[in-house]
């Protein structure tokens, strides 16, 4: 690689502060260099000296990295996938690809916990929920799941807690998708749930807390499950139906068949296969089960003026918040992909979706007729989009089709599966029919044509009779002009990184560079089936191997699995690996997981779902793990200790000096150490989890490694481990060529490599930063957090610091003293920040009444100062409230945020000016973000739960 100029080095584009700005910030802190700052902040016992770059190549320029990605993409062999099994090629409407998937207004947003600045994507998610609820015929759908297999698991768990049956048996469809069966088996075993295949309706099916039906089946068969569902209901059980949404435009809805819960994927609604993901799963329930839904749920409430406003409903029942009482660990979801799927339905409308489904089904019928005419025997006489055919030599047929550019499914030695999709043409049908049926004409078989053989079709009793997608939003935006403007309108209502800093603590909202994201749209990566043969995906496999190797190097572990498609699933995979390790040694009694009181709620939720008992460890006044309490807990559970879960740096934003002593104490007692990678952005290049005593960690590629948050997903949560845990990390029954790293644990995601299509983002980030650039990013993030802490300390106490008064990459500002003096709450400050043009920091986590601020390395000094100036100005406004200048119930903070409508209100009666309300600083006059609603009434929305699109009249 030739020498590059400063302008060509990507690190200069990624890190927001230049050398001059960093010198200014360091001077404010009293340090001469970032190296000196990091030596003071990071405990000497764990600080790693910078050596060579190891296996990580020197930083490439953007052009060089994209050229390398093009070469890798070129190693993926183009083919028309007809494998099926829940993954289908699809056409993403260009207006959605450009207007959503490639639009930073959508992909750089965060989870809509601040509803006033999230109305656009909340409306999009409400469209998604309405679409799913309508098509499934059920009352309420949530705002997406991670994938279909995970959704089935969540449906099983929901059925168990809502069922009146005392049985621990869950019945599974023998025609279920194979990847779903594998994930179900792995997850059920840890929870003591017995899985049994059902074989029809009757008494045997009555002894179960629930039943799972695949509709249509993996084989393509469309069967009526009503008798089976009725039998399970009679014994107090619940029915979970995994349904293909496109098929449901023609088939009777699960709700009409008696299903209590419907699950599945929305991938074929305009979301590319992407070698397995990301895609938005879904979960819908009948009336009465909505308060037990896992994940997030968008609902309709009202703002301070009584106008309709969207928000996340029932947030207190989000399972990860319930910690050790959780029944699910789902935290993030797949918002960006859910928005794409919803907009696909908005754009096509009910008529367009039905027309696509009829075309798909028509091609299926035509293929079946052609195969029958060739003398082939069809496995089933009913089908929507998939036929299975018996042939003399399945491998020969699949090979012959591959030579013609088609990928078929080899079910066994004499059975081939063929699935149609939106992209299938009549020419495809003819070519595949010739490849499959031609075998009989070339002497490979001796089966005569049967003119009387049945064709395939949809059972008359299962044809859909009820309507769907009746809301005007699904019937209005037919033209591209209308769709483009609708997407723009929604995006303009929201605050994302394209507007300004999002200083959310524990979230790492850093730059998602356009060059990093470019490859995710390339068809060589996007239009690839996750079960394609290894020889067709050499580029993907090479990229994955490289990224796994780099991540292992950077974290001090021996192996990495990229399968978990969220941080929560990475946590679960790591804990299941620990469980498997102990059980392999005969230590079945080791089931206690120690978790500090400060930990994120998903830690405890994941431990529960891994079959562990949670024991909480206290933290001391400085925010560190209380060593005395830890030793006492270890002693009390010496024979049953399985693991300790800690986050490093801690959730309190400090580098704990006793981390080596903590991990040694756990190891001495026979336990394993799980280090949560949520805060790796404060450590990368300066210390490694494996060197701290970690046995396993999950990483967040959507934090540290630049994958965008997408408004609440996608995420990627790789799990990294030492070699002794490698055999228990996730594997998959359909991994191409097997697992060369000895990973043999059960899968936690539907696809072998999870959300593979966005892995090029993190690959590009590491490739363009290089080891030294990654360390520079860490130092810049720590510098930014300490600069903010120093500037704001006189106004808001910094709750926790390490030695020298330093923090890690985030700081917790204590607003409780301010409230005591003035009555102004943390909510008031957060909403007032909107008027100043900011997304609020993380509220009341991990300590109630605080704000946790994480600026990341990507913000420049001007933006950091703008935020500090806003916080100081808000502090001064609060003091004016405390001094009695403004009433406690009528002031700029308690009334925040202020809308454009409030600016033109003819009856302004507040004791402060309109200018003070909406232009508290003059710079906002020309660059104002206007929230579309005033403060949302959270309690009203929970009391009046409505989780589908409201009528247009509500906004009149």
VOVEXFI-17086 format. One line per field, with one value per residue (C-alpha): residue number from 1; residue in one letter; x negated, y, z. Coordinates in steps of 0.25 Angstrom, whole numbers. Example, Ala and Ser with C-alpha at 12.3 -4.5 7.8 and 13.67 -1.06 7.14 Angstrom:
! residues 2
k	1;2 $
r	A;S $
east	-49;-55 $
north	-18;-4 $
up	31;29 $
This chain:
! residues 956
k	1;2;3;4;5;6;7;8;9;10;11;12;13;14;15;16;17;18;19;20;21;22;23;24;25;26;27;28;29;30;31;32;33;34;35;36;37;38;39;40;41;42;43;44;45;46;47;48;49;50;51;52;53;54;55;56;57;58;59;60;61;62;63;64;65;66;67;68;69;70;71;72;73;74;75;76;77;78;79;80;81;82;83;84;85;86;87;88;89;90;91;92;93;94;95;96;97;98;99;100;101;102;103;104;105;106;107;108;109;110;111;112;113;114;115;116;117;118;119;120;121;122;123;124;125;126;127;128;129;130;131;132;133;134;135;136;137;138;139;140;141;142;143;144;145;146;147;148;149;150;151;152;153;154;155;156;157;158;159;160;161;162;163;164;165;166;167;168;169;170;171;172;173;174;175;176;177;178;179;180;181;182;183;184;185;186;187;188;189;190;191;192;193;194;195;196;197;198;199;200;201;202;203;204;205;206;207;208;209;210;211;212;213;214;215;216;217;218;219;220;221;222;223;224;225;226;227;228;229;230;231;232;233;234;235;236;237;238;239;240;241;242;243;244;245;246;247;248;249;250;251;252;253;254;255;256;257;258;259;260;261;262;263;264;265;266;267;268;269;270;271;272;273;274;275;276;277;278;279;280;281;282;283;284;285;286;287;288;289;290;291;292;293;294;295;296;297;298;299;300;301;302;303;304;305;306;307;308;309;310;311;312;313;314;315;316;317;318;319;320;321;322;323;324;325;326;327;328;329;330;331;332;333;334;335;336;337;338;339;340;341;342;343;344;345;346;347;348;349;350;351;352;353;354;355;356;357;358;359;360;361;362;363;364;365;366;367;368;369;370;371;372;373;374;375;376;377;378;379;380;381;382;383;384;385;386;387;388;389;390;391;392;393;394;395;396;397;398;399;400;401;402;403;404;405;406;407;408;409;410;411;412;413;414;415;416;417;418;419;420;421;422;423;424;425;426;427;428;429;430;431;432;433;434;435;436;437;438;439;440;441;442;443;444;445;446;447;448;449;450;451;452;453;454;455;456;457;458;459;460;461;462;463;464;465;466;467;468;469;470;471;472;473;474;475;476;477;478;479;480;481;482;483;484;485;486;487;488;489;490;491;492;493;494;495;496;497;498;499;500;501;502;503;504;505;506;507;508;509;510;511;512;513;514;515;516;517;518;519;520;521;522;523;524;525;526;527;528;529;530;531;532;533;534;535;536;537;538;539;540;541;542;543;544;545;546;547;548;549;550;551;552;553;554;555;556;557;558;559;560;561;562;563;564;565;566;567;568;569;570;571;572;573;574;575;576;577;578;579;580;581;582;583;584;585;586;587;588;589;590;591;592;593;594;595;596;597;598;599;600;601;602;603;604;605;606;607;608;609;610;611;612;613;614;615;616;617;618;619;620;621;622;623;624;625;626;627;628;629;630;631;632;633;634;635;636;637;638;639;640;641;642;643;644;645;646;647;648;649;650;651;652;653;654;655;656;657;658;659;660;661;662;663;664;665;666;667;668;669;670;671;672;673;674;675;676;677;678;679;680;681;682;683;684;685;686;687;688;689;690;691;692;693;694;695;696;697;698;699;700;701;702;703;704;705;706;707;708;709;710;711;712;713;714;715;716;717;718;719;720;721;722;723;724;725;726;727;728;729;730;731;732;733;734;735;736;737;738;739;740;741;742;743;744;745;746;747;748;749;750;751;752;753;754;755;756;757;758;759;760;761;762;763;764;765;766;767;768;769;770;771;772;773;774;775;776;777;778;779;780;781;782;783;784;785;786;787;788;789;790;791;792;793;794;795;796;797;798;799;800;801;802;803;804;805;806;807;808;809;810;811;812;813;814;815;816;817;818;819;820;821;822;823;824;825;826;827;828;829;830;831;832;833;834;835;836;837;838;839;840;841;842;843;844;845;846;847;848;849;850;851;852;853;854;855;856;857;858;859;860;861;862;863;864;865;866;867;868;869;870;871;872;873;874;875;876;877;878;879;880;881;882;883;884;885;886;887;888;889;890;891;892;893;894;895;896;897;898;899;900;901;902;903;904;905;906;907;908;909;910;911;912;913;914;915;916;917;918;919;920;921;922;923;924;925;926;927;928;929;930;931;932;933;934;935;936;937;938;939;940;941;942;943;944;945;946;947;948;949;950;951;952;953;954;955;956 $
r	X;X;X;X;X;X;X;X;X;X;X;X;X;X;X;X;X;X;X;X;X;X;X;X;X;X;X;X;X;X;X;X;X;X;X;X;X;X;X;X;X;X;X;X;X;X;X;X;X;X;X;X;X;X;X;X;X;X;X;X;X;X;X;X;X;X;X;X;X;X;X;X;X;X;X;X;X;X;X;X;X;X;X;X;X;X;X;X;X;X;X;X;X;X;X;X;X;X;X;X;X;X;X;X;X;X;X;X;X;X;X;X;X;X;X;X;X;X;X;X;X;X;X;X;X;X;X;X;X;X;X;X;X;X;X;X;X;X;X;X;X;X;X;X;X;X;X;X;X;X;X;X;X;X;X;X;X;X;X;X;X;X;X;X;X;X;X;X;X;X;X;X;X;X;X;X;X;X;X;X;X;X;X;X;X;X;X;X;X;X;X;X;X;X;X;X;X;X;X;X;X;X;X;X;X;X;X;X;X;X;X;X;X;X;X;X;X;X;X;X;X;X;X;X;X;X;X;X;X;X;X;X;X;X;X;X;X;X;X;X;X;X;X;X;X;X;X;X;X;X;X;X;X;X;X;X;X;X;X;X;X;X;X;X;X;X;X;X;X;X;X;X;X;X;X;X;X;X;X;X;X;X;X;X;X;X;X;X;X;X;X;X;X;X;X;X;X;X;X;X;X;X;X;X;X;X;X;X;X;X;X;X;X;X;X;X;X;X;X;X;X;X;X;X;X;X;X;X;X;X;X;X;X;X;X;X;X;X;X;X;X;X;X;X;X;X;X;X;X;X;X;X;X;X;X;X;X;X;X;X;X;X;X;X;X;X;X;X;X;X;X;X;X;X;X;X;X;X;X;X;X;X;X;X;X;X;X;X;X;X;X;X;X;X;X;X;X;X;X;X;X;X;X;X;X;X;X;X;X;X;X;X;X;X;X;X;X;X;X;X;X;X;X;X;X;X;X;X;X;X;X;X;X;X;X;X;X;X;X;X;X;X;X;X;X;X;X;X;X;X;X;X;X;X;X;X;X;X;X;X;X;X;X;X;X;X;X;X;X;X;X;X;X;X;X;X;X;X;X;X;X;X;X;X;X;X;X;X;X;X;X;X;X;X;X;X;X;X;X;X;X;X;X;X;X;X;X;X;X;X;X;X;X;X;X;X;X;X;X;X;X;X;X;X;X;X;X;X;X;X;X;X;X;X;X;X;X;X;X;X;X;X;X;X;X;X;X;X;X;X;X;X;X;X;X;X;X;X;X;X;X;X;X;X;X;X;X;X;X;X;X;X;X;X;X;X;X;X;X;X;X;X;X;X;X;X;X;X;X;X;X;X;X;X;X;X;X;X;X;X;X;X;X;X;X;X;X;X;X;X;X;X;X;X;X;X;X;X;X;X;X;X;X;X;X;X;X;X;X;X;X;X;X;X;X;X;X;X;X;X;X;X;X;X;X;X;X;X;X;X;X;X;X;X;X;X;X;X;X;X;X;X;X;X;X;X;X;X;X;X;X;X;X;X;X;X;X;X;X;X;X;X;X;X;X;X;X;X;X;X;X;X;X;X;X;X;X;X;X;X;X;X;X;X;X;X;X;X;X;X;X;X;X;X;X;X;X;X;X;X;X;X;X;X;X;X;X;X;X;X;X;X;X;X;X;X;X;X;X;X;X;X;X;X;X;X;X;X;X;X;X;X;X;X;X;X;X;X;X;X;X;X;X;X;X;X;X;X;X;X;X;X;X;X;X;X;X;X;X;X;X;X;X;X;X;X;X;X;X;X;X;X;X;X;X;X;X;X;X;X;X;X;X;X;X;X;X;X;X;X;X;X;X;X;X;X;X;X;X;X;X;X;X;X;X;X;X;X;X;X;X;X;X;X;X;X;X;X;X;X;X;X;X;X;X;X;X;X;X;X;X;X;X;X;X;X;X;X;X;X;X;X;X;X;X;X;X;X;X;X;X;X;X;X;X;X;X;X;X;X;X;X;X;X;X;X;X;X;X;X;X;X;X;X;X;X;X;X;X;X;X;X;X;X;X;X;X;X;X;X;X;X;X;X;X;X;X;X;X;X;X;X;X;X;X;X;X;X;X;X;X;X;X;X;X;X;X;X;X;X;X;X;X;X;X;X;X;X;X;X;X;X;X;X;X;X $
east	0;-6;-7;5;7;15;27;27;26;40;37;36;50;56;50;57;46;33;20;23;36;30;19;30;38;25;21;35;32;18;11;1;5;16;5;3;18;20;8;15;29;27;21;7;9;17;12;5;-7;-5;-13;-11;3;3;12;20;14;10;21;26;32;46;44;34;44;56;47;44;59;62;52;58;72;67;64;79;84;97;109;124;128;140;135;147;147;152;143;147;141;149;150;147;154;144;151;150;135;131;141;140;128;118;123;116;128;134;121;114;126;127;138;150;149;151;164;165;153;157;171;167;161;171;182;174;174;189;191;182;191;204;199;195;208;217;210;209;224;219;221;207;193;180;170;162;154;139;143;153;146;145;159;164;156;162;176;173;168;181;190;183;186;200;204;213;206;196;189;175;177;177;182;174;179;171;171;165;153;140;133;145;145;130;132;144;137;125;133;143;133;127;141;146;156;159;161;169;174;189;195;209;221;225;222;207;207;215;204;196;195;194;193;185;190;182;192;189;179;165;168;178;190;202;210;222;218;231;234;220;222;235;229;218;228;237;225;222;211;208;205;193;194;182;188;183;188;189;196;206;211;217;218;227;221;215;225;237;231;231;216;213;199;194;179;171;162;165;152;159;166;155;143;131;127;113;108;117;120;123;138;150;157;171;180;195;205;219;226;223;208;203;197;189;182;167;159;165;179;183;196;204;205;206;197;199;209;217;212;210;195;188;179;174;185;184;169;169;172;161;154;140;144;150;136;136;151;151;157;150;136;140;135;132;140;140;146;139;143;157;159;154;165;176;173;173;187;190;185;191;204;213;216;202;198;209;204;190;195;204;192;183;194;197;182;183;195;188;175;183;191;178;171;184;184;169;173;168;175;179;178;191;203;204;194;193;179;171;172;164;161;156;145;135;123;125;110;110;122;117;104;111;119;107;100;112;110;121;119;129;131;126;135;129;124;136;144;142;149;152;157;163;162;166;154;157;161;167;153;148;160;157;142;143;154;145;133;142;151;141;134;145;142;127;128;126;140;151;164;175;183;196;207;217;207;212;207;204;212;218;228;242;245;232;235;235;249;246;240;227;219;231;225;223;208;208;216;211;196;197;188;173;175;185;176;164;171;177;163;157;169;166;151;153;160;149;135;124;108;110;116;106;100;107;100;107;98;96;100;88;95;83;81;87;78;84;72;74;89;87;85;98;106;97;105;93;95;110;116;110;117;112;112;105;94;80;75;85;81;66;65;75;67;54;59;65;53;45;54;55;39;38;49;42;28;34;41;31;39;37;50;62;76;83;96;103;112;113;105;115;113;98;100;109;100;88;96;101;86;83;94;90;76;80;89;78;70;81;84;99;101;93;105;103;99;94;98;94;106;101;102;111;124;122;110;120;130;120;116;130;132;119;125;117;121;117;110;108;95;94;87;79;80;70;79;69;73;72;61;65;79;74;65;77;86;75;74;89;90;76;82;92;85;86;82;80;85;78;77;63;62;73;87;84;74;61;49;50;36;39;44;32;35;50;48;37;47;57;48;42;56;58;67;65;65;74;69;80;74;84;73;62;61;53;44;40;25;22;27;33;44;37;25;34;38;50;54;65;71;81;77;87;83;94;87;72;70;79;92;103;114;125;135;134;128;121;110;100;95;83;79;64;57;45;42;48;62;61;68;80;81;93;92;103;108;106;93;85;75;76;69;54;52;59;71;82;93;107;111;117;121;128;116;102;95;107;108;97;100;96;83;76;79;70;60;58;57;46;39;39;36;25;20;14;26;35;27;27;42;43;34;42;55;49;44;58;65;55;55;71;69;59;68;81;75;78;93;96;88;81;86;75;60;48;34;30;45;45;56;56;64;76;80;92;97;105;118;123;117;123;137;136;133;142;152;147;147;138;149;151;136;137;149;143;130;140;142;127;126;121;125;124;114;118;128;128;119;112;116;130;129;117;112;102;94;86;81;72;60;68;72;64;61;71;82;77;77;91;96;88;94;108;107;101;112;123;116;117;132;135;128;138;149;143;142;157;155;164;175;171;183;181;167;158;154;167;174;163;162;168;174;175;190;188;179;191;202;210;212;198;200;187;178;166;165;168;153;148;157;153;140;132;119;118;111;125;132;126;124;136;141;156;162;175;182;181;178;185;194;188;198;210;205;203;217;223;215;216;205;210;211;221;232;228;239;231;221;231 $
north	0;14;25;33;47;52;55;41;34;30;32;47;46;37;44;58;66;70;71;86;83;71;80;90;79;73;87;88;75;77;67;69;57;46;36;43;44;29;25;33;27;12;4;1;-14;-15;-5;-12;-5;-3;-13;-17;-18;-33;-39;-26;-20;-6;4;5;17;17;14;3;-4;-3;-9;-21;-22;-22;-34;-41;-39;-44;-57;-59;-67;-60;-70;-70;-75;-85;-91;-86;-90;-76;-68;-62;-53;-40;-27;-15;-3;7;18;10;6;20;27;17;7;17;29;34;40;26;18;27;29;22;14;24;25;40;40;55;54;40;42;38;25;22;24;15;4;6;3;-9;-14;-11;-19;-31;-31;-29;-41;-50;-47;-44;-32;-27;-28;-23;-15;-26;-38;-42;-53;-64;-75;-65;-61;-76;-77;-65;-70;-83;-75;-66;-79;-85;-73;-71;-85;-92;-105;-110;-118;-115;-121;-112;-119;-116;-117;-128;-119;-108;-100;-108;-96;-92;-107;-105;-92;-97;-109;-102;-91;-101;-110;-99;-97;-111;-111;-124;-123;-134;-135;-135;-145;-140;-136;-144;-147;-148;-133;-130;-132;-119;-105;-101;-105;-99;-100;-96;-90;-93;-104;-105;-115;-105;-113;-105;-112;-108;-108;-104;-118;-119;-105;-108;-120;-112;-101;-112;-115;-101;-99;-88;-89;-83;-82;-77;-71;-66;-52;-52;-65;-59;-50;-63;-72;-72;-64;-71;-63;-69;-83;-81;-77;-69;-65;-63;-62;-61;-52;-40;-43;-45;-31;-24;-27;-34;-48;-43;-57;-58;-44;-35;-36;-32;-44;-42;-46;-44;-48;-49;-40;-42;-45;-32;-29;-41;-38;-38;-27;-13;-8;5;11;24;34;49;61;72;79;67;64;50;45;32;26;12;6;-1;1;-4;-18;-18;-31;-27;-16;-26;-32;-46;-46;-45;-55;-50;-43;-36;-22;-17;-21;-19;-5;-1;-14;-13;1;-5;-16;-7;3;-9;-11;4;5;-8;-7;-19;-21;-20;-30;-40;-39;-42;-54;-59;-58;-66;-76;-77;-80;-91;-97;-96;-103;-114;-116;-117;-126;-135;-136;-140;-152;-146;-150;-138;-139;-131;-127;-114;-102;-87;-85;-98;-111;-124;-134;-148;-151;-163;-155;-141;-138;-139;-130;-120;-120;-119;-107;-100;-101;-93;-82;-88;-92;-103;-110;-124;-130;-144;-153;-154;-141;-127;-115;-103;-89;-78;-63;-49;-49;-63;-62;-71;-74;-78;-88;-94;-95;-101;-111;-115;-117;-125;-133;-134;-145;-155;-152;-155;-168;-165;-170;-178;-171;-169;-157;-158;-149;-153;-148;-137;-123;-114;-103;-96;-104;-98;-98;-89;-78;-64;-58;-46;-33;-27;-14;-5;7;19;19;5;11;25;25;18;27;29;44;41;30;39;50;41;36;50;55;44;46;61;58;51;54;45;47;54;66;66;58;47;47;34;27;12;14;19;27;29;31;21;25;24;17;6;4;4;-11;-15;-10;-18;-30;-39;-38;-34;-45;-57;-69;-73;-87;-86;-96;-92;-91;-80;-72;-72;-57;-56;-68;-61;-48;-54;-62;-49;-41;-53;-53;-38;-38;-49;-42;-29;-35;-46;-58;-70;-71;-63;-66;-56;-63;-55;-44;-35;-32;-39;-52;-51;-50;-62;-70;-67;-72;-84;-87;-86;-95;-105;-105;-108;-119;-125;-127;-132;-119;-119;-112;-100;-90;-78;-65;-53;-40;-26;-17;-7;-16;-14;-22;-31;-38;-43;-46;-54;-62;-66;-71;-79;-87;-79;-73;-59;-54;-39;-33;-20;-8;2;17;19;11;-1;-16;-17;-27;-31;-34;-42;-51;-53;-57;-66;-73;-75;-81;-88;-101;-95;-83;-83;-70;-55;-45;-31;-20;-13;-1;-2;3;14;19;17;7;-2;-4;-17;-25;-35;-38;-39;-49;-57;-59;-65;-74;-79;-83;-91;-81;-74;-59;-53;-39;-31;-23;-12;-2;-7;7;11;0;-4;-3;-1;-14;-27;-35;-48;-42;-37;-51;-52;-66;-61;-47;-42;-30;-20;-17;-7;1;-1;-5;5;-3;8;6;8;14;2;-9;-16;-20;-31;-37;-46;-56;-57;-68;-75;-88;-97;-91;-92;-105;-99;-86;-86;-95;-97;-110;-103;-96;-96;-107;-109;-101;-101;-95;-107;-99;-109;-102;-100;-88;-76;-70;-75;-73;-78;-65;-56;-43;-45;-34;-23;-30;-23;-10;-14;-21;-7;0;-9;-9;6;9;-1;-5;9;17;8;12;26;26;20;31;42;36;36;50;55;49;55;69;69;64;76;86;82;78;92;91;76;67;56;44;34;36;28;32;46;49;43;36;25;28;33;41;41;55;55;64;60;72;82;76;77;92;95;84;82;68;60;58;73;75;64;70;84;79;77;92;94;84;72;57;55;46;33;36;30;19;13;22;29;44;45;47;38;45;38;47;37;40;45;58;71;81;91;81;77;91;94;82;88;102;96;88;101;109;99;99;114;113;103;112;123;114;111;126;128;136;126;117;103;98;108;110;107;94;87;92;86;83;95;93;102;102;108;119;124;122;135;132;132;132;128;136;135;139;132;134;128;116;112;120;120;122;131;120;112;123;118;103;99;85;86;75;71;69;74;66;52;47;33;29;33;24;12;14;15;4;6;-1;0;12;22;28;40;48;47;57;67 $
up	0;-4;6;9;12;24;16;11;25;29;44;41;36;47;59;60;67;61;67;71;77;85;90;95;102;108;114;120;127;131;122;111;102;100;104;117;119;116;126;137;134;131;143;141;144;131;122;110;103;89;81;66;60;61;51;48;35;34;32;17;11;7;-7;-4;6;-4;-15;-5;-2;-17;-19;-7;-13;-26;-20;-17;-29;-34;-34;-34;-20;-20;-7;1;16;21;12;-2;-12;-13;-20;-11;-17;-21;-13;0;-3;-5;5;17;16;10;17;30;35;37;40;50;59;73;79;81;96;94;87;84;75;69;63;49;52;63;52;43;54;56;41;43;55;48;36;44;52;40;32;44;49;63;72;75;69;75;68;62;67;63;53;51;60;71;70;71;84;89;85;93;105;105;103;115;124;119;119;129;127;137;126;122;108;96;83;70;56;49;36;44;38;41;47;56;61;64;72;79;84;89;96;102;108;117;122;125;114;107;92;85;70;68;59;57;66;78;93;91;87;99;109;106;110;95;81;69;55;42;32;21;25;21;11;5;10;14;25;33;48;54;60;66;72;78;85;91;95;102;112;115;105;95;80;73;58;49;37;24;22;7;7;17;6;0;12;24;36;48;56;49;51;66;68;81;76;62;59;46;38;29;20;7;9;1;11;4;8;12;15;27;31;37;36;44;51;56;68;69;80;82;91;106;104;99;113;112;99;99;92;89;86;80;84;82;93;94;96;106;97;95;81;77;79;78;88;93;101;114;116;130;125;115;120;121;131;140;141;149;148;133;124;111;109;96;97;83;71;56;54;41;34;41;35;21;22;26;15;5;10;9;-5;-11;-3;-1;-15;-19;-8;-13;-27;-24;-16;-27;-37;-27;-26;-41;-43;-33;-40;-53;-48;-42;-55;-63;-53;-53;-68;-67;-58;-45;-32;-24;-9;-6;-13;-6;-7;-7;-12;-10;-16;-13;-23;-22;-32;-34;-31;-23;-24;-39;-40;-31;-38;-52;-47;-41;-55;-60;-49;-39;-25;-21;-7;-6;4;4;-6;-14;-11;-16;-11;-20;-15;-24;-20;-24;-34;-41;-56;-65;-71;-58;-56;-70;-67;-54;-59;-70;-60;-50;-60;-71;-62;-67;-81;-80;-74;-60;-56;-62;-57;-68;-68;-61;-67;-55;-44;-35;-37;-25;-20;-8;0;-2;13;16;6;12;13;22;18;22;22;21;28;18;20;12;1;-1;-6;-19;-27;-25;-23;-12;-5;-6;1;12;15;15;24;34;34;37;50;56;62;57;56;43;51;63;75;82;95;100;111;109;94;87;76;67;53;43;31;17;12;22;19;4;2;10;-3;-13;-19;-17;-2;-2;-11;-4;2;16;12;-1;-4;1;-13;-16;-4;-3;-2;10;17;15;20;32;35;35;44;54;54;56;67;75;74;79;91;95;92;84;76;72;67;59;59;70;64;76;88;97;88;90;105;104;95;105;117;110;107;121;125;114;120;134;130;121;134;142;150;147;160;156;153;161;153;161;155;160;164;154;142;130;131;120;128;138;128;119;132;135;120;121;133;144;157;159;171;172;177;183;178;187;189;177;168;168;171;186;188;201;197;185;194;203;191;186;199;201;187;186;181;171;166;150;146;149;139;140;130;128;129;139;136;145;134;142;141;153;159;165;152;153;167;164;153;161;172;163;156;169;173;160;153;139;136;126;123;116;104;104;108;99;92;105;105;90;88;102;109;105;112;111;118;130;133;124;119;110;105;95;87;81;66;66;77;76;62;55;50;51;62;51;61;70;61;55;64;64;77;74;85;88;97;102;95;106;103;88;87;94;85;75;63;52;45;32;33;20;21;36;47;46;60;67;71;74;83;79;70;76;62;50;41;42;42;48;41;31;21;31;35;24;31;43;34;27;40;45;31;30;44;47;61;63;58;67;79;75;75;89;94;87;93;107;105;100;112;122;115;117;131;134;127;134;148;154;150;151;160;153;161;159;156;156;161;158;156;143;136;124;111;118;131;140;143;156;155;168;176;165;167;182;180;169;167;152;149;140;130;130;126;116;109;110;102;90;90;90;78;85;88;103;109;116;126;140;137;144;155;156;155;146;132;126;115;105;94;86;78;65;70;68;79;74;76;90;94;88;97;109;107;106;119;126;121;125;139;140;135;146;157;152;155;169;171;168;156;148;155;157;149;137;132;120;126;131;118;109;98;90;76;64;67;81;75;67;78;79;94;100;115;120;129;119;105;92;88;101;99;85;82;95;88;75;67;66;58;45;49;57;59;62;70;64;77;92;103;102;113;116;126;118;107;116;122;108;100;85;77;63;53;58;49;40;47;60;54;49 $
